[in-house]
Amino acid sequence: MRIAVFSDIHGNLEALKEILKDIEKENIDDIICLGDVIGLGPNSSECLDLIIKNNIKLVLGNHELYYLFGSNIDPTMDIRHKAHYRYIAESLNEDEKMFLEKCPLFIECKYQDKKLLFEHFLIKDKTKKYPFYSLGLLTNMKDCLPDVIKKIGADFIFIGHEHSSFTMDFEGQKLVDIGTSGCVKRNITNYTIIELRNDIQVMKKVITYDKEKLEEALKKIDYPERNQLAKHFFGYEIENIKEN
């Protein structure tokens, strides 16, 4: 069995299209997205529609939770960015909302005697509207993080959210951040293939996509915080995406 996993598309439609096109060549049995399909980039609705159309399993990221419950659920939210999340809420339609309302916070599966867990980020309290630990947990190696991983109990924990890819080993338990597929500053994106045969193999696949089309979309679609987000997450200087 082969599972394709990607995360943090963030409205980058061109990257998502190339990932799905490449997945078709890879004899994949299942596809999982670890959340944050929407927000930051120019094509949130179109990206979510592709997820729905292709029957991709989606776990909710913080950006989907902002849409469903409002950005106030995140105590770290900067008030300057709230207009952006109101814009995202207004740009999605009822069918997309109904789809997100049915998506889980995590997916579990077993292979032989191994337990695999897929979630956007490490969950502190699944009863809360904002259920995740803060990103600071990843740097708190000595005290909190090993205890959190041990308590989870899964052999492989796949996450996104942090945007950087890494693997940590905790006495046989592996924490795998697959990184972002959408917030990339070059014309390359990536996704992860998990192969379940005699053992569990995790492979990152890097592919190219048409970043010029992303730039065209950023020029065409104006939305709150567009220039700042384009520079920080997609590598475009503000003046490069202003209309003449």
CYANA upper distance limits for C-alpha pairs under 8 A (distance plus 0.5 A):
  1 MET  CA     28 ILE  CA      8.02
  1 MET  CA     29 ASP  CA      6.64
  1 MET  CA    195 GLU  CA      6.49
  1 MET  CA    196 LEU  CA      5.63
  1 MET  CA    197 ARG  CA      7.24
  2 ARG  CA     27 ASN  CA      7.78
  2 ARG  CA     28 ILE  CA      5.59
  2 ARG  CA     29 ASP  CA      5.91
  2 ARG  CA     30 ASP  CA      7.32
  2 ARG  CA    193 ILE  CA      7.14
  2 ARG  CA    194 ILE  CA      6.12
  2 ARG  CA    195 GLU  CA      5.04
  2 ARG  CA    196 LEU  CA      6.66
  3 ILE  CA     28 ILE  CA      6.36
  3 ILE  CA     29 ASP  CA      6.40
  3 ILE  CA     30 ASP  CA      5.38
  3 ILE  CA     31 ILE  CA      6.23
  3 ILE  CA     32 ILE  CA      7.93
  3 ILE  CA    193 ILE  CA      6.14
  3 ILE  CA    194 ILE  CA      5.53
  3 ILE  CA    195 GLU  CA      6.99
  4 ALA  CA     23 ILE  CA      7.73
  4 ALA  CA     28 ILE  CA      6.99
  4 ALA  CA     29 ASP  CA      8.49
  4 ALA  CA     30 ASP  CA      6.84
  4 ALA  CA     31 ILE  CA      5.28
  4 ALA  CA     32 ILE  CA      6.81
  4 ALA  CA    191 TYR  CA      7.51
  4 ALA  CA    192 THR  CA      6.19
  4 ALA  CA    193 ILE  CA      5.11
  4 ALA  CA    194 ILE  CA      6.88
  5 VAL  CA     31 ILE  CA      6.40
  5 VAL  CA     32 ILE  CA      5.39
  5 VAL  CA     33 CYS  CA      6.18
  5 VAL  CA     34 LEU  CA      7.80
  5 VAL  CA    178 ILE  CA      8.43
  5 VAL  CA    191 TYR  CA      6.45
  5 VAL  CA    192 THR  CA      5.59
  5 VAL  CA    193 ILE  CA      6.81
  5 VAL  CA    194 ILE  CA      8.20
  6 PHE  CA     32 ILE  CA      7.24
  6 PHE  CA     33 CYS  CA      5.57
  6 PHE  CA     34 LEU  CA      6.75
  6 PHE  CA    178 ILE  CA      7.42
  6 PHE  CA    179 GLY  CA      8.41
  6 PHE  CA    180 THR  CA      7.92
  6 PHE  CA    181 SER  CA      6.90
  6 PHE  CA    190 ASN  CA      8.06
  6 PHE  CA    191 TYR  CA      5.38
  6 PHE  CA    192 THR  CA      6.74
  7 SER  CA     33 CYS  CA      5.86
  7 SER  CA     34 LEU  CA      5.15
  7 SER  CA     35 GLY  CA      6.17
  7 SER  CA     36 ASP  CA      7.22
  7 SER  CA     37 VAL  CA      7.85
  7 SER  CA    120 HIS  CA      8.26
  7 SER  CA    160 GLY  CA      6.15
  7 SER  CA    161 HIS  CA      8.05
  7 SER  CA    178 ILE  CA      7.68
  7 SER  CA    179 GLY  CA      7.28
  7 SER  CA    180 THR  CA      6.01
  7 SER  CA    181 SER  CA      6.40
  7 SER  CA    182 GLY  CA      8.36
  7 SER  CA    191 TYR  CA      8.37
  8 ASP  CA     34 LEU  CA      7.63
  8 ASP  CA     35 GLY  CA      6.48
  8 ASP  CA     36 ASP  CA      5.12
  8 ASP  CA     37 VAL  CA      6.22
  8 ASP  CA    160 GLY  CA      7.26
  8 ASP  CA    161 HIS  CA      7.09
  8 ASP  CA    163 HIS  CA      7.79
  8 ASP  CA    179 GLY  CA      8.09
  8 ASP  CA    180 THR  CA      5.33
  8 ASP  CA    181 SER  CA      6.31
  8 ASP  CA    182 GLY  CA      6.34
  8 ASP  CA    183 CYS  CA      7.67
  9 ILE  CA     13 LEU  CA      8.27
  9 ILE  CA     15 ALA  CA      8.03
  9 ILE  CA     16 LEU  CA      7.22
  9 ILE  CA     35 GLY  CA      8.49
  9 ILE  CA     36 ASP  CA      6.77
  9 ILE  CA     37 VAL  CA      5.31
  9 ILE  CA     38 ILE  CA      7.58
  9 ILE  CA     47 CYS  CA      8.40
  9 ILE  CA    180 THR  CA      7.14
  9 ILE  CA    181 SER  CA      5.77
  9 ILE  CA    182 GLY  CA      4.38
  9 ILE  CA    183 CYS  CA      7.28
 10 HIS  CA     36 ASP  CA      6.23
 10 HIS  CA     37 VAL  CA      5.36
 10 HIS  CA     38 ILE  CA      5.20
 10 HIS  CA     39 GLY  CA      5.61
 10 HIS  CA     40 LEU  CA      6.12
 10 HIS  CA     41 GLY  CA      5.91
 10 HIS  CA     44 SER  CA      7.25
 10 HIS  CA    182 GLY  CA      6.10
 10 HIS  CA    183 CYS  CA      7.22
 11 GLY  CA     37 VAL  CA      6.68
 11 GLY  CA     38 ILE  CA      5.66
 11 GLY  CA     39 GLY  CA      6.42
 11 GLY  CA     40 LEU  CA      6.96
 11 GLY  CA     41 GLY  CA      4.67
 11 GLY  CA     42 PRO  CA      5.94
 11 GLY  CA     43 ASN  CA      4.87
 11 GLY  CA     44 SER  CA      4.67
 11 GLY  CA     45 SER  CA      8.12
 11 GLY  CA     46 GLU  CA      8.22
 11 GLY  CA     47 CYS  CA      6.47
 11 GLY  CA    182 GLY  CA      7.68
 12 ASN  CA     16 LEU  CA      6.98
 12 ASN  CA     41 GLY  CA      6.14
 12 ASN  CA     42 PRO  CA      7.33
 12 ASN  CA     43 ASN  CA      6.71
 12 ASN  CA     44 SER  CA      8.09
 12 ASN  CA     47 CYS  CA      7.73
 12 ASN  CA    182 GLY  CA      5.74
 12 ASN  CA    183 CYS  CA      8.04
 12 ASN  CA    214 LEU  CA      7.29
 13 LEU  CA     17 LYS  CA      6.64
 13 LEU  CA     43 ASN  CA      6.44
 13 LEU  CA     44 SER  CA      8.33
 13 LEU  CA     46 GLU  CA      7.35
 13 LEU  CA     47 CYS  CA      5.97
 13 LEU  CA    214 LEU  CA      7.98
 14 GLU  CA     18 GLU  CA      6.92
 14 GLU  CA    209 TYR  CA      6.94
 14 GLU  CA    210 ASP  CA      6.77
 14 GLU  CA    211 LYS  CA      7.64
 14 GLU  CA    213 LYS  CA      7.40
 14 GLU  CA    214 LEU  CA      6.89
 15 ALA  CA     19 ILE  CA      6.76
 15 ALA  CA    181 SER  CA      7.53
 15 ALA  CA    182 GLY  CA      6.63
 15 ALA  CA    189 THR  CA      6.79
 15 ALA  CA    209 TYR  CA      6.14
 15 ALA  CA    210 ASP  CA      7.96
 15 ALA  CA    211 LYS  CA      8.41
 16 LEU  CA     20 LEU  CA      6.73
 16 LEU  CA     47 CYS  CA      7.59
 16 LEU  CA    181 SER  CA      8.19
 16 LEU  CA    182 GLY  CA      7.90
 17 LYS  CA     21 LYS  CA      6.62
 18 GLU  CA     22 ASP  CA      6.58
 18 GLU  CA    207 ILE  CA      8.29
 18 GLU  CA    208 THR  CA      8.07
 18 GLU  CA    209 TYR  CA      6.49
 19 ILE  CA     23 ILE  CA      6.61
 19 ILE  CA    189 THR  CA      8.28
 19 ILE  CA    190 ASN  CA      7.73
 19 ILE  CA    191 TYR  CA      7.53
 19 ILE  CA    207 ILE  CA      8.15
 20 LEU  CA     24 GLU  CA      6.97
 21 LYS  CA     25 LYS  CA      7.82
 22 ASP  CA     26 GLU  CA      7.41
 23 ILE  CA     27 ASN  CA      7.91
 23 ILE  CA     28 ILE  CA      7.07
 24 GLU  CA     28 ILE  CA      7.65
 30 ASP  CA     56 ILE  CA      8.34
 31 ILE  CA     56 ILE  CA      5.98
 31 ILE  CA     57 LYS  CA      6.77
 32 ILE  CA     56 ILE  CA      6.41
 32 ILE  CA     57 LYS  CA      5.25
 32 ILE  CA     58 LEU  CA      6.40
 32 ILE  CA     59 VAL  CA      8.32
 33 CYS  CA     56 ILE  CA      7.42
 33 CYS  CA     57 LYS  CA      6.63
 33 CYS  CA     58 LEU  CA      5.32
 33 CYS  CA     59 VAL  CA      6.96
 34 LEU  CA     58 LEU  CA      6.63
 34 LEU  CA     59 VAL  CA      5.78
 34 LEU  CA     60 LEU  CA      7.47
 34 LEU  CA     61 GLY  CA      7.30
 34 LEU  CA    118 PHE  CA      7.40
 34 LEU  CA    119 GLU  CA      6.30
 34 LEU  CA    120 HIS  CA      5.36
 34 LEU  CA    159 ILE  CA      7.17
 34 LEU  CA    160 GLY  CA      6.73
 35 GLY  CA     58 LEU  CA      6.69
 35 GLY  CA     59 VAL  CA      5.85
 35 GLY  CA     60 LEU  CA      5.39
 35 GLY  CA     61 GLY  CA      4.56
 35 GLY  CA     62 ASN  CA      8.05
 35 GLY  CA     63 HIS  CA      8.28
 35 GLY  CA     64 GLU  CA      7.77
 35 GLY  CA    119 GLU  CA      8.40
 35 GLY  CA    120 HIS  CA      6.13
 35 GLY  CA    160 GLY  CA      8.21
 36 ASP  CA     60 LEU  CA      7.63
 36 ASP  CA     61 GLY  CA      5.28
 36 ASP  CA     62 ASN  CA      7.05
 36 ASP  CA     63 HIS  CA      5.78
 36 ASP  CA     64 GLU  CA      6.71
 36 ASP  CA    120 HIS  CA      8.49
 36 ASP  CA    161 HIS  CA      8.21
 37 VAL  CA     44 SER  CA      7.23
 37 VAL  CA     47 CYS  CA      7.03
 37 VAL  CA     48 LEU  CA      6.80
 37 VAL  CA     61 GLY  CA      8.43
 37 VAL  CA     63 HIS  CA      8.26
 37 VAL  CA     64 GLU  CA      8.13
 38 ILE  CA     43 ASN  CA      8.20
 38 ILE  CA     44 SER  CA      4.92
 38 ILE  CA     45 SER  CA      7.72
 38 ILE  CA     47 CYS  CA      7.76
 38 ILE  CA     48 LEU  CA      7.53
 38 ILE  CA     63 HIS  CA      6.83
 38 ILE  CA     64 GLU  CA      7.28
 38 ILE  CA     88 ILE  CA      8.23
 39 GLY  CA     44 SER  CA      6.49
 39 GLY  CA     63 HIS  CA      6.79
 39 GLY  CA     84 HIS  CA      8.48
 39 GLY  CA     85 TYR  CA      7.79
 39 GLY  CA     88 ILE  CA      6.98
 40 LEU  CA     84 HIS  CA      8.48
 40 LEU  CA    226 ARG  CA      8.07
 40 LEU  CA    229 LEU  CA      6.58
 40 LEU  CA    230 ALA  CA      8.26
 40 LEU  CA    233 PHE  CA      8.29
 41 GLY  CA    218 LEU  CA      8.13
 41 GLY  CA    226 ARG  CA      8.37
 41 GLY  CA    229 LEU  CA      8.09
 41 GLY  CA    230 ALA  CA      7.83
 42 PRO  CA    214 LEU  CA      8.46
 42 PRO  CA    217 ALA  CA      6.71
 42 PRO  CA    218 LEU  CA      6.32
 42 PRO  CA    221 ILE  CA      6.88
 42 PRO  CA    223 TYR  CA      8.48
 43 ASN  CA     47 CYS  CA      6.64
 43 ASN  CA    217 ALA  CA      8.29
 44 SER  CA     48 LEU  CA      6.74
 44 SER  CA     88 ILE  CA      7.97
 44 SER  CA     92 LEU  CA      8.35
 45 SER  CA     49 ASP  CA      6.64
 45 SER  CA     91 SER  CA      7.36
 45 SER  CA     92 LEU  CA      6.17
 45 SER  CA     93 ASN  CA      8.47
 45 SER  CA     96 GLU  CA      8.34
 46 GLU  CA     50 LEU  CA      6.91
 47 CYS  CA     51 ILE  CA      6.98
 48 LEU  CA     52 ILE  CA      6.84
 48 LEU  CA     96 GLU  CA      7.64
 49 ASP  CA     53 LYS  CA      6.48
 49 ASP  CA     96 GLU  CA      7.77
 50 LEU  CA     54 ASN  CA      6.53
 51 ILE  CA     55 ASN  CA      6.78
 51 ILE  CA     56 ILE  CA      5.82
 51 ILE  CA     57 LYS  CA      8.41
 51 ILE  CA     58 LEU  CA      8.32
 52 ILE  CA     56 ILE  CA      6.92
 52 ILE  CA     99 PHE  CA      8.19
 58 LEU  CA    103 CYS  CA      6.69
 58 LEU  CA    104 PRO  CA      7.87
 59 VAL  CA    103 CYS  CA      6.35
 59 VAL  CA    104 PRO  CA      5.70
 59 VAL  CA    105 LEU  CA      5.57
 59 VAL  CA    106 PHE  CA      6.02
 59 VAL  CA    107 ILE  CA      7.62
 59 VAL  CA    118 PHE  CA      8.26
 59 VAL  CA    119 GLU  CA      6.71
 59 VAL  CA    120 HIS  CA      7.17
 60 LEU  CA     64 GLU  CA      6.28
 60 LEU  CA     65 LEU  CA      7.20
 60 LEU  CA    100 LEU  CA      8.08
 60 LEU  CA    103 CYS  CA      6.83
 60 LEU  CA    104 PRO  CA      6.70
 60 LEU  CA    105 LEU  CA      5.67
 60 LEU  CA    106 PHE  CA      8.11
 60 LEU  CA    119 GLU  CA      8.25
 60 LEU  CA    120 HIS  CA      7.14
 61 GLY  CA     65 LEU  CA      6.87
 61 GLY  CA    105 LEU  CA      8.21
 61 GLY  CA    120 HIS  CA      5.74
 61 GLY  CA    121 PHE  CA      8.25
 61 GLY  CA    161 HIS  CA      8.06
 62 ASN  CA     66 TYR  CA      6.60
 62 ASN  CA    120 HIS  CA      8.31
 62 ASN  CA    130 TYR  CA      7.76
 63 HIS  CA     67 TYR  CA      6.87
 64 GLU  CA     68 LEU  CA      6.76
 64 GLU  CA    100 LEU  CA      7.78
 65 LEU  CA     69 PHE  CA      6.29
 65 LEU  CA     70 GLY  CA      7.69
 65 LEU  CA     71 SER  CA      8.33
 65 LEU  CA    129 LYS  CA      7.68
 65 LEU  CA    130 TYR  CA      7.64
 66 TYR  CA     70 GLY  CA      4.99
 66 TYR  CA     71 SER  CA      4.97
 66 TYR  CA     72 ASN  CA      8.18
 66 TYR  CA     73 ILE  CA      7.65
 66 TYR  CA     85 TYR  CA      7.57
 67 TYR  CA     71 SER  CA      7.77
 67 TYR  CA     85 TYR  CA      7.53
 67 TYR  CA     88 ILE  CA      7.59
 67 TYR  CA     89 ALA  CA      5.90
 68 LEU  CA     97 LYS  CA      8.16
 68 LEU  CA    100 LEU  CA      8.34
 68 LEU  CA    101 GLU  CA      7.94
 69 PHE  CA     73 ILE  CA      7.46
 69 PHE  CA    129 LYS  CA      7.54
 70 GLY  CA     85 TYR  CA      8.30
 71 SER  CA     77 MET  CA      7.43
 71 SER  CA     82 LYS  CA      7.20
 71 SER  CA     85 TYR  CA      7.26
 72 ASN  CA     77 MET  CA      7.55
 73 ILE  CA    129 LYS  CA      6.84
 73 ILE  CA    130 TYR  CA      6.16
 74 ASP  CA    130 TYR  CA      6.66
 77 MET  CA     81 HIS  CA      7.93
 77 MET  CA     82 LYS  CA      8.27
 78 ASP  CA     82 LYS  CA      7.68
 81 HIS  CA     85 TYR  CA      7.48
 81 HIS  CA    225 GLU  CA      7.58
 82 LYS  CA     86 ARG  CA      6.85
 83 ALA  CA     87 TYR  CA      6.72
 83 ALA  CA    224 PRO  CA      6.60
 84 HIS  CA     88 ILE  CA      6.90
 84 HIS  CA    223 TYR  CA      7.62
 84 HIS  CA    224 PRO  CA      5.37
 84 HIS  CA    225 GLU  CA      6.79
 85 TYR  CA     89 ALA  CA      6.69
 86 ARG  CA     90 GLU  CA      6.82
 87 TYR  CA     91 SER  CA      6.72
 87 TYR  CA    223 TYR  CA      7.68
 87 TYR  CA    224 PRO  CA      7.62
 88 ILE  CA     92 LEU  CA      7.14
 92 LEU  CA     96 GLU  CA      6.79
 92 LEU  CA     97 LYS  CA      7.48
 93 ASN  CA     97 LYS  CA      6.81
 94 GLU  CA     98 MET  CA      6.65
 95 ASP  CA     99 PHE  CA      6.76
 96 GLU  CA    100 LEU  CA      6.80
 97 LYS  CA    101 GLU  CA      6.67
 98 MET  CA    102 LYS  CA      7.17
 99 PHE  CA    103 CYS  CA      7.20
105 LEU  CA    119 GLU  CA      6.83
105 LEU  CA    120 HIS  CA      8.05
105 LEU  CA    126 LYS  CA      8.13
106 PHE  CA    117 LEU  CA      7.58
106 PHE  CA    118 PHE  CA      6.02
106 PHE  CA    119 GLU  CA      5.05
106 PHE  CA    120 HIS  CA      8.01
107 ILE  CA    117 LEU  CA      6.42
107 ILE  CA    118 PHE  CA      5.61
107 ILE  CA    119 GLU  CA      7.18
108 GLU  CA    115 LYS  CA      7.67
108 GLU  CA    116 LEU  CA      6.22
108 GLU  CA    117 LEU  CA      5.13
108 GLU  CA    118 PHE  CA      6.83
109 CYS  CA    115 LYS  CA      6.50
109 CYS  CA    116 LEU  CA      5.79
109 CYS  CA    117 LEU  CA      7.15
110 LYS  CA    114 LYS  CA      6.09
110 LYS  CA    115 LYS  CA      5.05
110 LYS  CA    116 LEU  CA      6.45
111 TYR  CA    115 LYS  CA      6.99
111 TYR  CA    116 LEU  CA      8.14
111 TYR  CA    196 LEU  CA      7.74
114 LYS  CA    154 ALA  CA      8.06
114 LYS  CA    155 ASP  CA      6.34
114 LYS  CA    156 PHE  CA      8.33
115 LYS  CA    154 ALA  CA      5.57
115 LYS  CA    155 ASP  CA      5.77
115 LYS  CA    156 PHE  CA      7.04
116 LEU  CA    154 ALA  CA      6.40
116 LEU  CA    155 ASP  CA      6.59
116 LEU  CA    156 PHE  CA      5.32
116 LEU  CA    157 ILE  CA      6.56
116 LEU  CA    158 PHE  CA      8.21
117 LEU  CA    154 ALA  CA      6.78
117 LEU  CA    156 PHE  CA      6.68
117 LEU  CA    157 ILE  CA      5.30
117 LEU  CA    158 PHE  CA      6.62
118 PHE  CA    157 ILE  CA      6.57
118 PHE  CA    158 PHE  CA      5.37
118 PHE  CA    159 ILE  CA      6.78
119 GLU  CA    123 ILE  CA      8.41
119 GLU  CA    157 ILE  CA      8.22
119 GLU  CA    158 PHE  CA      6.88
119 GLU  CA    159 ILE  CA      5.85
119 GLU  CA    160 GLY  CA      8.11
120 HIS  CA    158 PHE  CA      8.43
120 HIS  CA    159 ILE  CA      5.51
120 HIS  CA    160 GLY  CA      5.72
120 HIS  CA    161 HIS  CA      6.48
121 PHE  CA    132 PHE  CA      6.73
121 PHE  CA    133 TYR  CA      8.00
121 PHE  CA    159 ILE  CA      5.63
121 PHE  CA    160 GLY  CA      6.56
121 PHE  CA    161 HIS  CA      6.50
122 LEU  CA    132 PHE  CA      6.29
122 LEU  CA    133 TYR  CA      6.56
122 LEU  CA    159 ILE  CA      7.78
123 ILE  CA    131 PRO  CA      6.07
123 ILE  CA    132 PHE  CA      4.88
123 ILE  CA    133 TYR  CA      6.47
124 LYS  CA    131 PRO  CA      6.16
124 LYS  CA    132 PHE  CA      5.69
124 LYS  CA    133 TYR  CA      5.80
125 ASP  CA    131 PRO  CA      5.38
125 ASP  CA    132 PHE  CA      7.40
126 LYS  CA    131 PRO  CA      5.56
126 LYS  CA    132 PHE  CA      8.39
127 THR  CA    131 PRO  CA      7.35
133 TYR  CA    137 LEU  CA      7.20
135 LEU  CA    139 THR  CA      8.46
135 LEU  CA    162 GLU  CA      7.58
136 GLY  CA    140 ASN  CA      7.14
137 LEU  CA    141 MET  CA      8.11
137 LEU  CA    144 CYS  CA      7.37
137 LEU  CA    145 LEU  CA      6.57
138 LEU  CA    145 LEU  CA      7.02
140 ASN  CA    144 CYS  CA      6.41
140 ASN  CA    145 LEU  CA      6.55
141 MET  CA    145 LEU  CA      5.86
141 MET  CA    146 PRO  CA      7.16
142 LYS  CA    146 PRO  CA      7.91
143 ASP  CA    147 ASP  CA      7.83
144 CYS  CA    148 VAL  CA      6.70
145 LEU  CA    149 ILE  CA      6.72
146 PRO  CA    150 LYS  CA      6.63
146 PRO  CA    170 PHE  CA      7.11
147 ASP  CA    151 LYS  CA      6.60
148 VAL  CA    152 ILE  CA      6.82
149 ILE  CA    153 GLY  CA      7.15
149 ILE  CA    154 ALA  CA      8.37
149 ILE  CA    170 PHE  CA      7.95
149 ILE  CA    173 GLN  CA      8.00
149 ILE  CA    175 LEU  CA      8.38
150 LYS  CA    170 PHE  CA      8.38
150 LYS  CA    173 GLN  CA      8.26
153 GLY  CA    173 GLN  CA      8.35
154 ALA  CA    173 GLN  CA      7.27
155 ASP  CA    172 GLY  CA      7.49
155 ASP  CA    173 GLN  CA      5.10
155 ASP  CA    174 LYS  CA      6.58
156 PHE  CA    173 GLN  CA      6.51
156 PHE  CA    174 LYS  CA      5.36
156 PHE  CA    175 LEU  CA      6.58
156 PHE  CA    176 VAL  CA      7.73
157 ILE  CA    173 GLN  CA      8.36
157 ILE  CA    174 LYS  CA      6.70
157 ILE  CA    175 LEU  CA      5.35
157 ILE  CA    176 VAL  CA      6.49
158 PHE  CA    175 LEU  CA      6.72
158 PHE  CA    176 VAL  CA      5.34
158 PHE  CA    177 ASP  CA      6.36
158 PHE  CA    178 ILE  CA      7.48
159 ILE  CA    175 LEU  CA      8.14
159 ILE  CA    176 VAL  CA      6.72
159 ILE  CA    177 ASP  CA      5.27
159 ILE  CA    178 ILE  CA      6.87
159 ILE  CA    179 GLY  CA      8.48
160 GLY  CA    165 SER  CA      8.49
160 GLY  CA    177 ASP  CA      5.74
160 GLY  CA    178 ILE  CA      6.17
160 GLY  CA    179 GLY  CA      5.89
160 GLY  CA    180 THR  CA      7.18
161 HIS  CA    179 GLY  CA      7.75
161 HIS  CA    180 THR  CA      7.86
162 GLU  CA    177 ASP  CA      8.09
162 GLU  CA    179 GLY  CA      7.21
162 GLU  CA    180 THR  CA      8.22
163 HIS  CA    178 ILE  CA      8.39
163 HIS  CA    179 GLY  CA      4.88
163 HIS  CA    180 THR  CA      4.96
163 HIS  CA    183 CYS  CA      8.03
164 SER  CA    177 ASP  CA      7.55
164 SER  CA    178 ILE  CA      7.85
164 SER  CA    179 GLY  CA      5.02
164 SER  CA    180 THR  CA      7.17
165 SER  CA    176 VAL  CA      7.98
165 SER  CA    177 ASP  CA      5.42
165 SER  CA    178 ILE  CA      5.35
165 SER  CA    179 GLY  CA      4.63
165 SER  CA    180 THR  CA      8.15
166 PHE  CA    176 VAL  CA      6.49
166 PHE  CA    177 ASP  CA      5.73
166 PHE  CA    178 ILE  CA      7.38
166 PHE  CA    179 GLY  CA      8.10
167 THR  CA    174 LYS  CA      7.27
167 THR  CA    175 LEU  CA      6.11
167 THR  CA    176 VAL  CA      5.00
167 THR  CA    177 ASP  CA      6.78
168 MET  CA    174 LYS  CA      6.19
168 MET  CA    175 LEU  CA      5.59
168 MET  CA    176 VAL  CA      7.08
169 ASP  CA    173 GLN  CA      6.16
169 ASP  CA    174 LYS  CA      5.10
169 ASP  CA    175 LEU  CA      6.90
170 PHE  CA    174 LYS  CA      6.69
170 PHE  CA    175 LEU  CA      8.31
178 ILE  CA    191 TYR  CA      7.84
178 ILE  CA    192 THR  CA      7.15
178 ILE  CA    204 LYS  CA      8.41
180 THR  CA    184 VAL  CA      7.82
180 THR  CA    190 ASN  CA      8.28
181 SER  CA    189 THR  CA      5.75
181 SER  CA    190 ASN  CA      5.93
181 SER  CA    191 TYR  CA      7.07
182 GLY  CA    189 THR  CA      7.39
183 CYS  CA    233 PHE  CA      5.60
183 CYS  CA    234 PHE  CA      6.06
184 VAL  CA    188 ILE  CA      7.62
184 VAL  CA    189 THR  CA      7.22
184 VAL  CA    233 PHE  CA      7.14
184 VAL  CA    234 PHE  CA      5.93
184 VAL  CA    235 GLY  CA      7.97
185 LYS  CA    233 PHE  CA      7.46
185 LYS  CA    234 PHE  CA      5.12
185 LYS  CA    235 GLY  CA      5.09
185 LYS  CA    236 TYR  CA      8.31
186 ARG  CA    211 LYS  CA      7.91
186 ARG  CA    234 PHE  CA      8.36
186 ARG  CA    235 GLY  CA      8.11
187 ASN  CA    208 THR  CA      6.09
187 ASN  CA    209 TYR  CA      6.01
187 ASN  CA    210 ASP  CA      6.92
187 ASN  CA    211 LYS  CA      5.69
188 ILE  CA    206 VAL  CA      7.24
188 ILE  CA    207 ILE  CA      6.05
188 ILE  CA    208 THR  CA      4.72
188 ILE  CA    209 TYR  CA      6.37
189 THR  CA    206 VAL  CA      6.33
189 THR  CA    207 ILE  CA      6.02
189 THR  CA    208 THR  CA      6.53
189 THR  CA    209 TYR  CA      7.41
190 ASN  CA    204 LYS  CA      7.39
190 ASN  CA    205 LYS  CA      5.95
190 ASN  CA    206 VAL  CA      4.84
190 ASN  CA    207 ILE  CA      6.37
191 TYR  CA    204 LYS  CA      6.45
191 TYR  CA    205 LYS  CA      5.99
191 TYR  CA    206 VAL  CA      7.30
192 THR  CA    202 VAL  CA      7.46
192 THR  CA    203 MET  CA      6.14
192 THR  CA    204 LYS  CA      4.92
192 THR  CA    205 LYS  CA      6.39
193 ILE  CA    202 VAL  CA      6.44
193 ILE  CA    203 MET  CA      5.67
193 ILE  CA    204 LYS  CA      6.76
193 ILE  CA    205 LYS  CA      7.74
194 ILE  CA    200 ILE  CA      7.41
194 ILE  CA    201 GLN  CA      6.18
194 ILE  CA    202 VAL  CA      5.15
194 ILE  CA    203 MET  CA      6.88
195 GLU  CA    200 ILE  CA      6.30
195 GLU  CA    201 GLN  CA      5.58
195 GLU  CA    202 VAL  CA      6.99
196 LEU  CA    200 ILE  CA      5.43
196 LEU  CA    201 GLN  CA      7.16
210 ASP  CA    214 LEU  CA      7.65
211 LYS  CA    215 GLU  CA      6.93
212 GLU  CA    216 GLU  CA      6.78
213 LYS  CA    217 ALA  CA      6.76
214 LEU  CA    218 LEU  CA      6.77
215 GLU  CA    219 LYS  CA      6.74
215 GLU  CA    241 ILE  CA      7.60
216 GLU  CA    220 LYS  CA      6.62
217 ALA  CA    221 ILE  CA      6.40
218 LEU  CA    222 ASP  CA      7.56
218 LEU  CA    226 ARG  CA      8.06
218 LEU  CA    230 ALA  CA      8.11
218 LEU  CA    241 ILE  CA      7.04
219 LYS  CA    241 ILE  CA      5.63
219 LYS  CA    242 LYS  CA      6.90
219 LYS  CA    243 GLU  CA      6.90
222 ASP  CA    226 ARG  CA      7.01
225 GLU  CA    229 LEU  CA      6.45
226 ARG  CA    230 ALA  CA      6.38
227 ASN  CA    231 LYS  CA      6.77
227 ASN  CA    237 GLU  CA      8.23
227 ASN  CA    238 ILE  CA      5.68
227 ASN  CA    241 ILE  CA      7.70
228 GLN  CA    232 HIS  CA      6.70
228 GLN  CA    238 ILE  CA      7.46
229 LEU  CA    233 PHE  CA      6.21
229 LEU  CA    234 PHE  CA      7.91
230 ALA  CA    234 PHE  CA      5.56
230 ALA  CA    235 GLY  CA      6.84
230 ALA  CA    236 TYR  CA      5.99
230 ALA  CA    237 GLU  CA      7.89
230 ALA  CA    238 ILE  CA      7.89
231 LYS  CA    235 GLY  CA      5.23
231 LYS  CA    236 TYR  CA      4.92
231 LYS  CA    237 GLU  CA      5.61
231 LYS  CA    238 ILE  CA      6.77
232 HIS  CA    236 TYR  CA      8.16
236 TYR  CA    240 ASN  CA      6.90
236 TYR  CA    241 ILE  CA      7.63
237 GLU  CA    241 ILE  CA      7.71
238 ILE  CA    242 LYS  CA      7.26
